[in-house]
Amino acid sequence: MNNSKPGKHLLSRNINRVAIVSAASAALLLSACVSNSGKTIGSLQKVDIKIQETRIDGSLEKALASYQKYLQETPETALTPEAIRRIADLKIKQAHRAEAGAYTSSTETRILSEEEVASAVSAAGSRKAVAGQAELDAPEAATVTAPVEAADTALDSVARTGGESQADFEARATASAEIEGADISGSLPGDDPDALLAANAREAIALYKKLLVQYPLYERNDQVMYQLSRAYEETGEIDEAVTVLRQLVAKYPASRHLDEAFFRLGEYYFTRKKYLDAEESYGRVIDMGERSSFYELALYKRGWALFKQDMYEMALDDFVHMLDYKVTKGYDFEQQSNETERKHIEDTFRVISLSFSYLGGAESIVDYFTRKGARDYESYVYSHLGEYYLDKRRYQDAAKAYDTFVERNPLHRVSPDFSIRVIEIYQKGGFPRLVLEAKKEFANTYALDAKYWTVFEIQEYATVVEFLQTNLIDLASHYHAAYQNVKPKDEKFAEKRSENYAEAIHWYRRYLKSFADQPKAPEINYQLAGLMLENKDFLNAAQEYERTAYQYTGHAVNENASEAGYAAVFAYREHLKNDLGTGSTAQKTAIKKEIIRSSLTFAETFPAHGKAPQILLGAVDDLYKLKSFAETIQNGRVLLEKFPTAELEIRRSAWLLVAHASFDTEAYVEAEAGYREALSMTAVDAKDRADLIDNLAGAIYQQGDVARRAEDHLAAAEHFLRIRTAAPGASILATAEYDAAAALIQLENWTRAAGVLKAFRANHPQHELQKEVTKKLAVVYQESGQLLLAGAEFERIERESEDEDVRREALTQAADLYAAAKSNDKALAVLNRYVKLFPNPMEPALETRQRIADIYNNSGNRTAYFNTLEEMVRIEARGGNERNDRTRYLAGSAALQLAEPKFEAFREIALVAPLERNLNTKRTRMKAAVAAFSDLIDYQVADVTAAATYYLGEIYLHFSRALKDSERPTNLNAMELEEYELALEEQIYPFEERAISVHEKNIDLMAAGIYNRWVGKSIGQLAGLVPARYDRPEDAGNIVTSIVPVAEVPEDAVTEDDAVTEDDAVAEDKAVAGKDRVSEVEVAQPESAESTVIAENEAEEDKG
């Protein structure tokens, strides 16, 4: 059991156990006294007694007793301090024996050997690499699988970190070195080891201190101080122990314990992170040179002390010197059976890699050894740096470390291993492009004819050659797969395919050139031919297929031979079909002969192959390509009759050829039958099933098209619609169903057409015809009277279209349809959306707002109605250059509607008591109404101007009548009342005259050819006011003559000349309705209270 006390591990609990004398030594001492019995006791001081250390088992207690008895019975002599030292040593020895549960013996103080030092520094194992690399699967049907990433190749030249973190590594690698004594054996039952160790250590300390005090000149006091420091350690008094060590090194610079003392001081400082002091202490050991057994360890630990101070290059100097020292001692980095020693060296390389990583990485290694001189073990430095970066997932830095070494040492024995490691690192990091480049570099650098093999024997590098072989296959397979995976939609489709094709061909041929005798050669040759076939290099493909089929006779396995032979025939046919389409007859004939030769060779070499029916199938195919359709149909049916048990694919191909030829001869019914047969023989997941379904759909569609051209729209629709059942998923399905709907629309079968269109919308939501479907549905619903549904479709048209004109029209149509369906809410929503989305141009937006206002008005929502009218007025007023006759008409009409409530508000006030308040209210409202109607004249719109003129006349007329009908004061006598009436009449008369004058302005409009209901109403009022002038029968004809030709002429129908005349009338009317308002009337100043009020209010109006 390891029962350690506090602080004991600082310098190591088991440091350099002191050698103690055995019981025999004590006996020899006593016998020396007896043999000199004739002498005095003092004479013993002159006797040179040799104390020999001889082991006597089980005599430790006897030895102690003997020394103690000697001190008690013998006077003080020169040997007294030696005896005291021995007793103290034995006390500690006894305690350690109890603590360890064992007896031990020892000679003089022993320093650890190099092997033991390394063992104490590190005991961790190393990670074992996984050997080998997974092979690629053989391709099937010319489909190449991209290379699979391989496991790490087991390379002895590549460092392994074991997965230990940097923190754990530093803690372990810098732990205090254990400096152990001799092994302890045997047991001591019954003792309390901790108690005994503490008690004995304290007794020993007392003895050592006594010895130092009483015998300061004792020649072995350096050893006493050495042991005293260790005794302090045992009691956990580390600072006291260090104090003693400092005294020792200061007082005894020649002590044999000096190097250990300095080393222990260094350990003490290091564990307390006093790295500068540690550096100095380790340096004192190093200064002693190689004669110190602590020299190597001190170099190692000083390197760490410097490293901890961020003095990386100085640390490197120590680590490198340590390695140099090992080399001078014959250390072989590759042949090392001592695992502890090997781990110590690994740790050294690892801290070196940490230092270089902080100095800048691989480039700093180059710089360092350039300045300091090259070392044979540099490869280990680069490797450890690379693995350090790899552990940190700094993949590119890791690869650079290996690459840097290879670049500087291209012909080094480990360079191939390092190049392999670069590839593995890039694979781990997920850098496919860099993996690819590294593999290409490897393939070129270590090709069998490369310069590298002029220095090294290929036979001695089986792993590298095997990796080269795998690498070439990987490269070829990668580019083959890349060639296949380029998407047709890629903008650089042709360029990428061409590049990948050339690369794949290059690496396939490189493999076959170097490894034609290898078992994989036929398979690789087969893949090469397949790639050429894919790239439509048919002639070369045919030649490579023939090579694969017939030239590898010496290979035990060539699974692709028969298929290659058949593929050669196929490739020749493809060459004839594709490459010589525009060739001469002689060229075609030559290739046909090659086809015959290859076919005969195939039949002779592989008679069991089941491809005989395919010869006839090829002939049928050739006939079809020559457009001999009748013969194609005839011979295709012969093949089907003669070979009923032929392979399914052959029979399927025959049916296809028959169907194709029938289609081309417009025998669409027979074509459909042929496609159905072929489809029944096609697997559900077959690659060409979709194409075959399209062919079947095409045959059916053509039958519909024939019917459509014959104007048999019902038959056409039926053909188009049955494609969904006969050829589900066909690419032409959407077009067919759209055409079916069009045919039904031609038949005005609205219900069925709507059903087909709705199904189209559900089944083909992303189809480009969706917008057209929406338009057709809108028409169908409209024609069938389903106005709400039609309106919804027009709304959809608006949402789907990007054309603003179309969107405006669609919303307008939708609003019309909703209005026709009396769905005011939907119409209102659509119209509001219109003005929100399209506030410009202003004119159509105002038209739409007018419709919105009308809906609000009709629905009784007067607030929204007036709000909309106000918005129209505001928008038009800000319209700038967009204002025109129509916008003024719309805004003027809106303003008229807004002004009319002001007239009503004015008219509803009766002049009754309290007369003053009501008169003021009425006059205020009168002013507001006059202002509102006067502003209408600015719009220069005939109807609006006439209406404004009419209302202005009515305002004055009504006010005059209101005055006339006003409540009379009740406190007047007859005379006063008569005077009041006369004064009131004078007030009334000007307003009545102004009303006549204003109404007459509407009569003036007739001269400009303008007549409307407002003009007519003014005439009616004038007939009542001035009957002598406007209610005479003989004048009626003149009035009618002037108004009949132009009655109710719309604003936009007025001619240019009329407009000029109208403007003149408007200008005159504005003068009447503006300048000559009520404010110009001379109001009398009657004495009555009422007349006074009227006069005051008139005066206020004049001021306004």
Secondary structure, DSSP 8 states (H G I E B T S, - for coil): -----TTTTSS-TT-S------HHHHHHHHHHHHHTTTS-SGGGGG----------TT-HHHHHHHHHHHHHHS---TTHHHHHHHHHHHHHHHHHHHHHTSEE---S-----HHHHHHHH------------------BTTB------------TTS---TT--HHHHHHHHTS------S-EES--TT--HHHHHHHHHHHHHHHHHHHHHH-TT-TTHHHHHHHHHHHHHHTT-HHHHHHHHHHHHHH-TT-TTHHHHHHHHHHHHHHTT-HHHHHHHHHHHHHTGGGSTTHHHHHHHHHHHHHHTT-HHHHHHHHHHHHHHHHHTT--SSS---HHHHHHHHHHHHHHHHHHHHHTTHHHHHHHHHHH---TTHHHHHHHHHHHHHHTT-HHHHHHHHHHHHHH-TT-TTHHHHHHHHHHHHHHHT-HHHHHHHHHHHHHHT-TTSGGGGTS-GGG-HHHHHHHHHHHHHHHHHHHHHHHH--TTSTTHHHHHHHHHHHHHHHHHHHHHHHTTSTTHHHHHHHHHHHHHHTT-HHHHHHHHHHHHHS-TT-S--TTHHHHHHHHHHHHHHIIIIITTT--HHHHHHHHHHHHHHHHHHHHH-TT-S-HHHHHHHHHHHHHHTT-HHHHHHHHHHHHHH-TTS-HHHHHHHHHHHHHHHHHTT-HHHHHHHHHHHHHTS-TT-TTHHHHHHHHHHHHHHHHHHHHHTT-HHHHHHHHHHHHHHSTT-TTHHHHHHHHHHHHHHTT-HHHHHHHHHHHHHH-TT-TTHHHHHHHHHHHHHHTT-HHHHHHHHHHHHHH---HHHHHHHHHHHHHHHHHTT-HHHHHHHHHHHHHH---SHHHHHHHHHHHHHHHHHTT-HHHHHHHHHHHHHHHHT-GGG--HHHHHHHHHHHHHHHHHHHHHHHT----SSHHHHHHHHHHHHHHHHHHHHHHGGG--HHHHHHHHHHHHHHHHHHHHHHHTS---SS--HHHHHHHHHHHHHHHHHHHHHHHHHHHHHHHHGGGT-B-HHHHHHHHHHHHH-HHHHS-HHHHHHHHHHHGGGBT--GGG--HHHHHHHHHHHHHHHIIIIITSGGGS-----SSHHHHHHHHHHHHHHH-
